[in-house]
Amino acid sequence: MDALSLTFSSGWASGINAYLVVLVLGIADRVGTVAEIPDALGRWDVLAVAGFLYAMEFVADKIPYIDSTWDAISTAIRPTAGAVIGVLLAGEASSLDQAVLGVVGGGTALLSHLAKAGGRLAINTSPEPATNILASLTEDAAVLAVVWFSLEHPRAAAAVAGVLLLLGLVMLFFLSRLIRRGWRRWKAGPTRAGVGGPVA
């Protein structure tokens, strides 16, 4: 398995939904399909905590403005998870290789997290919740597909993750005005943001 490619793919996915990444990799370790996945991710306590947090995110990620609050909380968590997964995937490699994979995993997760959080702020300028639900389900499906695909085809999955990351960053540029508006509404609180009344 190409550890760098898998780290890049899981890093991108961690920036979107770190808990789902841990679940997919942990389950893959449990069923024994990929020997290179570190056993730490397949521990029952790790899977239980990841499953619980994923269930929380599954709900929070679909509620306008709650999703942005969850993203704010996750700003430190998602890149850290990407970095930790990268280091774990390095295994017994040299400390330099571990550092490189940690930086790749954490840096990629940070960039994809920023794209996700910015996209949600733009979506939240619309008062209806259907778009949030659709975006959340699409993100989860993309994370599941990319990480699972990376277990058998790490380089191809890394290429897909790279394209998705680039598209997300380009989206940030073109939606910057909506993102700033969503940021102002999120900071103003739910009532002024339109959840409980019109924007002032």
Disulfide bonds with the S-S distance in Angstrom:
none
